[in-house]
Amino acid sequence: MIQFFIQSTLSLFLLLTVYHLFLEKERMHQFKRFYLLFSLVFSFVIPFVTIEIASEIIQPAVNTGNLLFAQGSSQTIEETNYTTYFLWAIYTLITLLCSIRFIRNILKITSKTKTNAIIDYYGAKLVLVPEKNLPHTFLNYIFINETDYKNRNIEAELYTHELTHVTQKHSHDILLIELLKTIFWFNPIFIFCKKAIQLNHEFLADEVVVCSYNDIPFYQTLLLSKANRKQLLCLVSNLNYLVTKKRLLMMAKTRSQTTVILKKIVLIPVFAMLFYSISFKTVAMENPSSHSIQTKSRDSKNKLTKTNTVLQKELLQNSTALNTPITTKDKTIENPTLDSIALKTNSVMETTQPEFPGGIVAFYTFIGANFKVPAELKGSGKVVLTFMIEKDGSLSEFEILKDIGFGTGEEVIRVLKHSPKWIPGKKNNEYVRVKYSFPIQVEPAKQ
């Protein structure tokens, strides 16, 4: 959720910045409307689109001396995070209040359509209200003062302006952004997005008026005469949006078709860059030719290399195989196979398992390079222990479940205490403590 919020906000912020720098002052208002709405959709969808690019890595051979390894198992330690619950409770409460305000504003406007006279007007409906407000529009309703209407004090240009809001369905854009503001009330970027959308609505309506009456000076004077009257409703398209100066300048601005085309072309690399930076992920893929790792050494001149598959088969055939249940005085622990671990991992997609820096092969290399086989050990055996991988990647709470004596269990713990910090596990994008079970097959040192 946090990653989605960050990515969508950064995307929308960048696209809105591009709009203010390159598009806002251009007379391409229909395209700008599409751009602003598409930016909203793009910013919400792009975090959910992932394209993986496989990057081949080559795993080096691992010489682990007199040790054989099998896949360990991990268990996420559930912890109650009361801070998360508290933050969600605050979010839910504020969202509920914002939703109530949003619905109340809609009811406040629609109630006027039921309590005042309505007149059909070129596919729209004029609502005659007693309040001395500027003409304003919501959906297909145009609200005007009843006295001004009867005394014919409303200029034809104002009717055309408001009718444009109705025919081009500008209220739908406002309802969309207000709904997003209700859900994402903590994100100020939607405030600026709404202002940009409403200003462009005024540009669109002004353009229709100018083209219809071809009298820019008169229309500019009309706007200036209405500029000191305020509109208090947030869901309506209204004449005065406190941006009269920008509207007056836009009317007198000439349109360069070449500039418009060039600025549209500039947008292509912007969207491509955002798409690539957010959606493309590089995934490491092992080279099939490098899957075999060296797991056992007979002597310095004769090193035996085995693949993971061969290793598993050998362990299963051995009477002390690592996949047999581990029985201690207090408990019996089932050591899962690689297939069962993979099944368990895939069933909880939101959980990320902890990882040793460099991967499991690097972990085997670290153990093999630092583990010292006791000279007194005559036969092979299995050592099984568990340890906790903390939220910061450090290791703690070492516990030996099965030992073969001669200090082998203590030696494994000694090595693990010198381990570099792991990459901690995650659940729902939050770091968690993970208990790791680790079996090792130890063979005596060769004389």
C-alpha positions in Angstrom: 0.0 0.0 0.0 2.8 2.4 0.9 4.7 1.5 -2.3 1.6 2.1 -4.3 1.0 5.5 -2.7 4.6 6.6 -3.2 4.7 5.5 -6.9 1.3 6.9 -7.8 2.0 10.2 -6.0 5.4 10.7 -7.7 4.0 9.8 -11.1 1.1 12.3 -10.7 3.3 15.0 -9.3 5.7 14.7 -12.3 2.9 14.7 -14.9 1.2 17.7 -13.2 4.6 19.5 -13.2 5.0 18.8 -16.9 1.5 20.1 -17.4 2.1 23.5 -15.7 5.5 23.9 -17.4 4.5 23.0 -21.0 0.8 22.8 -21.5 -1.2 25.1 -19.2 -0.6 28.3 -21.2 -1.3 26.6 -24.6 -4.6 26.9 -26.5 -5.1 23.1 -26.8 -7.8 22.8 -24.1 -9.5 19.6 -25.2 -6.1 17.8 -25.3 -5.2 19.3 -21.9 -8.5 17.9 -20.5 -7.6 14.4 -21.8 -4.0 14.8 -20.5 -5.1 15.6 -16.9 -7.7 12.8 -16.8 -5.3 10.3 -18.3 -2.6 11.3 -15.9 -4.9 10.4 -13.0 -5.7 7.0 -14.5 -2.1 6.4 -15.5 -0.7 7.2 -12.0 -3.2 4.8 -10.4 -2.7 1.9 -12.8 1.1 2.0 -13.4 2.1 0.7 -9.9 0.1 -2.5 -10.6 1.9 -3.2 -14.0 5.1 -5.2 -13.6 7.3 -6.4 -16.5 10.2 -8.6 -15.4 13.5 -8.6 -17.2 15.6 -11.7 -16.6 19.2 -11.0 -15.8 21.5 -14.0 -15.9 23.9 -14.5 -13.0 26.6 -17.1 -12.6 26.9 -18.8 -9.3 30.5 -19.9 -8.4 31.3 -23.4 -7.3 31.2 -23.8 -3.5 33.8 -25.9 -1.6 32.3 -26.6 1.8 34.8 -29.1 2.9 33.3 -31.9 5.2 29.8 -30.4 5.2 26.6 -31.3 3.4 23.7 -28.9 3.3 20.0 -29.2 2.8 17.5 -26.5 2.4 16.5 -24.9 5.7 13.0 -23.8 6.6 11.7 -20.6 8.0 8.8 -19.4 10.1 7.6 -15.9 10.3 7.0 -14.7 13.9 3.7 -12.9 14.1 3.7 -9.7 16.1 0.7 -7.5 16.8 1.4 -4.0 15.4 -0.9 -1.7 17.3 0.5 1.3 15.5 -0.8 0.0 12.2 -4.2 -0.6 13.7 -4.2 2.9 15.2 -3.3 4.6 11.9 -5.9 2.6 10.0 -8.5 3.6 12.5 -7.6 7.3 12.1 -7.6 6.9 8.3 -11.1 5.2 8.4 -12.5 7.9 10.7 -11.3 10.8 8.6 -12.3 9.1 5.3 -15.8 8.6 6.8 -16.1 12.3 7.7 -14.9 13.3 4.2 -17.4 11.0 2.7 -20.2 12.5 4.7 -19.1 16.0 3.6 -19.0 14.8 0.0 -22.4 13.3 0.1 -23.8 16.3 2.0 -22.5 18.7 -0.7 -24.2 16.7 -3.4 -27.5 16.6 -1.5 -27.2 20.3 -0.8 -27.0 21.0 -4.6 -29.6 18.5 -5.7 -32.1 19.6 -3.1 -32.3 23.0 -4.9 -33.5 21.2 -8.0 -36.5 19.9 -6.0 -37.5 23.1 -4.2 -37.1 25.7 -7.0 -38.6 26.3 -10.4 -37.0 24.5 -13.3 -37.0 25.7 -17.0 -35.8 23.6 -19.9 -33.0 25.3 -21.8 -31.3 23.7 -24.9 -31.0 20.3 -23.3 -30.1 21.7 -19.9 -32.3 22.8 -17.0 -32.3 26.3 -15.6 -32.9 26.2 -11.8 -34.2 29.6 -10.5 -32.8 30.1 -7.0 -33.5 33.1 -4.7 -29.8 33.4 -3.7 -27.9 36.2 -5.2 -25.1 34.0 -6.6 -23.2 33.8 -9.9 -24.5 31.4 -12.5 -23.0 27.9 -11.8 -23.4 24.4 -13.2 -23.8 20.9 -11.8 -24.4 18.0 -14.1 -27.1 19.3 -16.5 -28.5 21.9 -14.1 -27.6 25.6 -14.4 -28.4 27.6 -11.2 -29.2 31.3 -11.8 -30.8 34.0 -9.7 -34.6 34.1 -10.2 -34.8 37.9 -10.1 -32.0 38.3 -12.6 -33.6 35.8 -15.0 -37.0 37.5 -14.9 -35.5 41.0 -15.3 -33.3 39.7 -18.2 -30.1 40.8 -16.4 -28.1 37.8 -17.4 -26.1 38.2 -20.6 -26.3 35.7 -23.4 -22.5 35.0 -23.1 -23.0 33.8 -19.5 -25.7 31.4 -20.7 -23.4 30.1 -23.4 -20.6 29.7 -20.9 -22.6 27.6 -18.5 -24.3 25.6 -21.2 -20.8 24.6 -22.4 -20.1 23.1 -18.9 -23.3 21.1 -19.3 -22.7 19.8 -22.8 -19.1 18.9 -22.3 -19.9 17.2 -19.0 -17.4 19.0 -16.9 -19.1 18.1 -13.7 -18.1 14.4 -14.2 -14.4 15.5 -14.0 -15.1 17.4 -10.8 -16.9 14.5 -9.2 -14.1 12.1 -10.0 -11.4 14.4 -8.5 -13.6 15.0 -5.4 -14.1 11.3 -4.9 -10.3 10.8 -5.1 -9.8 13.6 -2.6 -12.2 11.9 -0.3 -10.3 8.6 -0.4 -6.8 10.1 -0.5 -7.5 13.1 1.8 -3.9 13.0 3.0 -2.5 13.6 -0.4 -2.3 17.4 -1.3 -1.5 16.7 -4.9 -5.2 16.2 -5.7 -5.9 19.8 -4.6 -3.6 21.1 -7.3 -4.9 18.6 -9.8 -8.5 19.8 -9.2 -7.5 23.4 -9.7 -5.8 22.6 -13.0 -8.9 20.7 -14.2 -11.3 23.5 -13.2 -9.2 26.2 -14.8 -9.1 24.2 -18.0 -12.9 23.9 -17.8 -13.1 27.7 -17.8 -10.7 27.9 -20.8 -13.0 25.5 -22.7 -16.1 27.4 -21.9 -14.5 30.8 -22.7 -13.3 29.4 -26.0 -16.8 28.5 -27.0 -18.1 32.0 -26.0 -15.4 33.8 -28.0 -16.0 31.6 -31.1 -19.7 32.1 -30.8 -19.8 35.9 -30.3 -16.4 37.1 -31.6 -16.3 40.0 -29.2 -13.4 39.4 -26.9 -13.3 43.0 -25.4 -16.9 42.9 -24.3 -16.6 39.4 -22.8 -13.4 40.4 -20.9 -15.2 43.4 -19.5 -18.1 41.2 -18.5 -15.8 38.8 -16.6 -14.1 41.7 -14.8 -17.5 43.0 -13.7 -18.3 39.6 -12.1 -14.8 38.9 -10.7 -15.6 40.3 -7.2 -18.5 37.9 -6.6 -17.6 34.7 -4.8 -19.0 31.2 -5.2 -18.9 28.9 -2.1 -19.9 25.6 -3.7 -17.0 23.2 -4.3 -18.7 20.7 -6.7 -20.0 23.2 -9.3 -18.5 24.7 -12.4 -18.9 28.5 -11.9 -18.0 31.7 -13.6 -15.6 33.0 -11.0 -12.7 30.8 -10.1 -10.3 33.5 -8.9 -8.2 33.0 -12.1 -9.8 35.8 -14.1 -6.4 37.2 -15.2 -5.3 33.9 -16.6 -8.5 33.6 -18.5 -8.2 37.1 -20.0 -4.7 36.4 -21.1 -5.7 33.0 -22.7 -8.4 34.7 -24.8 -5.8 37.0 -26.4 -3.2 34.3 -27.0 -2.5 33.1 -30.5 -2.1 29.4 -31.2 1.0 28.0 -32.9 0.3 24.6 -34.4 4.0 23.7 -34.6 4.4 24.5 -30.9 1.4 22.4 -30.0 2.8 19.4 -32.0 6.2 19.7 -30.5 4.9 19.8 -26.9 2.8 16.8 -27.5 5.8 14.9 -28.8 7.7 15.9 -25.6 5.1 14.0 -23.6 6.0 10.6 -25.2 9.4 10.2 -23.4 7.9 11.5 -20.1 5.3 8.7 -20.0 7.9 6.2 -21.3 10.4 7.1 -18.6 7.7 6.8 -15.9 6.5 3.4 -17.3 10.1 2.1 -17.4 11.1 3.3 -14.0 8.0 2.0 -12.2 7.0 -1.1 -14.0 10.2 -2.7 -15.2 11.9 -5.0 -12.7 15.1 -6.8 -13.1 15.0 -10.4 -11.9 18.1 -12.5 -11.3 18.2 -15.8 -13.1 20.9 -18.4 -12.6 22.8 -19.8 -15.5 21.7 -23.4 -15.9 25.4 -24.4 -16.5 26.3 -23.1 -13.1 23.7 -24.9 -11.0 26.1 -27.5 -9.8 28.0 -26.5 -6.6 30.9 -28.2 -5.0 29.5 -29.6 -1.7 32.1 -32.1 -0.5 35.9 -32.4 -0.6 37.8 -35.8 -0.3 41.2 -34.1 -0.2 43.0 -31.2 -1.7 43.7 -33.0 -5.0 40.3 -34.7 -5.5 37.3 -32.4 -5.1 33.8 -33.9 -5.7 31.2 -31.6 -7.3 27.5 -32.5 -7.0 24.3 -30.8 -8.2 21.5 -30.0 -5.8 19.5 -32.9 -7.2 22.2 -35.4 -6.6 22.7 -34.1 -3.1 19.1 -34.5 -2.3 19.0 -38.1 -3.6 22.1 -39.0 -1.6 20.7 -37.6 1.6 17.3 -39.4 1.1 19.1 -42.7 0.7 21.3 -42.2 3.8 19.9 -43.5 7.1 20.7 -40.2 8.6 19.2 -38.2 5.8 18.3 -34.6 6.6 14.7 -35.0 5.5 13.8 -37.4 8.3 11.9 -36.0 11.3 14.2 -34.6 14.0 13.4 -36.0 17.4 14.6 -34.4 20.6 13.6 -34.8 24.2 11.0 -32.1 24.0 9.7 -32.0 20.5 9.7 -33.5 17.1 10.4 -31.2 14.1 9.6 -32.1 10.6 12.4 -31.0 8.3 10.6 -30.1 5.0 11.9 -31.0 1.6 12.7 -28.4 -1.0 9.4 -29.0 -2.8 7.3 -28.5 0.4 9.2 -25.3 1.2 8.6 -23.9 -2.2 4.9 -24.8 -1.9 4.7 -23.1 1.4 6.5 -20.0 0.1 4.2 -19.6 -2.9 1.1 -19.9 -0.8 1.8 -16.6 0.9 2.8 -14.2 -1.9 2.9 -11.2 0.4 5.7 -12.6 2.5 9.3 -12.1 1.5 11.7 -14.6 3.1 15.0 -13.4 4.6 18.2 -13.9 2.6 21.9 -14.1 3.2 23.8 -11.4 1.3 24.7 -13.0 -2.0 22.2 -15.8 -1.7 22.0 -19.3 -0.1 25.2 -20.5 -2.0 27.1 -17.6 -0.4 25.7 -18.7 3.0 27.0 -22.3 2.4 30.4 -20.9 1.4 30.5 -18.8 4.6 29.7 -21.8 6.8 32.1 -24.1 5.0 35.0 -21.6 5.1 34.7 -21.0 8.9 33.5 -24.3 10.3 36.2 -26.4 12.0 35.5 -30.1 12.2 36.5 -31.4 15.7 39.5 -33.8 15.4 37.8 -36.2 17.8 34.8 -36.7 15.5 35.1 -40.2 14.0 31.7 -40.8 12.4 29.3 -38.6 10.4 26.2 -37.1 11.8 23.5 -34.4 11.6 23.5 -31.1 13.5 20.2 -29.2 13.5 19.6 -25.8 15.1 17.3 -22.9 14.9 18.1 -19.2 15.1 16.1 -15.9 14.8 16.7 -13.5 12.0 15.8 -10.1 13.5 14.2 -7.1 11.8 17.6 -5.5 11.3 19.1 -8.7 9.8 21.1 -9.8 12.8 21.0 -13.3 14.2 19.9 -14.3 17.7 18.2 -16.9 19.9 20.4 -19.9 18.8 19.0 -23.3 19.8 20.5 -26.7 19.1 17.8 -29.2 18.4 20.1 -32.1 17.5 23.8 -32.6 18.0 26.4 -35.3 17.4 28.7 -34.2 20.3 32.3 -33.2 20.3 31.3 -29.5 20.2 29.9 -29.5 16.7 26.7 -27.7 17.7 28.6 -25.0 19.6 30.9 -24.7 16.5 28.0 -24.0 14.2 26.7 -21.3 16.7 30.1 -19.8 16.8 30.2 -19.4 13.0 26.7 -18.0 12.9 27.5 -15.4 15.5 30.1 -14.0 13.1 27.7 -14.0 10.2 27.1 -10.7 8.4 23.6 -9.3 8.7 21.0 -10.9 6.5 18.4 -9.1 4.4 15.5 -9.3 6.7 12.1 -10.9 5.9 9.1 -8.8 5.0 5.3 -9.4 5.4 2.9 -6.8 3.9 5.9 -4.5 3.2 6.9 -4.5 6.9 10.0 -6.1 8.4 9.3 -9.1 10.5 11.3 -11.5 12.7 11.8 -15.0 11.1 12.8 -18.2 12.8 15.1 -20.3 10.6 15.7 -24.0 11.0 19.1 -25.1 9.6 20.3 -28.8 9.2 24.0 -29.7 8.5 25.5 -33.1 7.8 29.0 -33.2 9.3 31.6 -35.8 8.3 34.9 -36.4 10.1 38.0 -34.7 8.9 40.2 -36.8 6.5 43.6 -37.7 7.9 
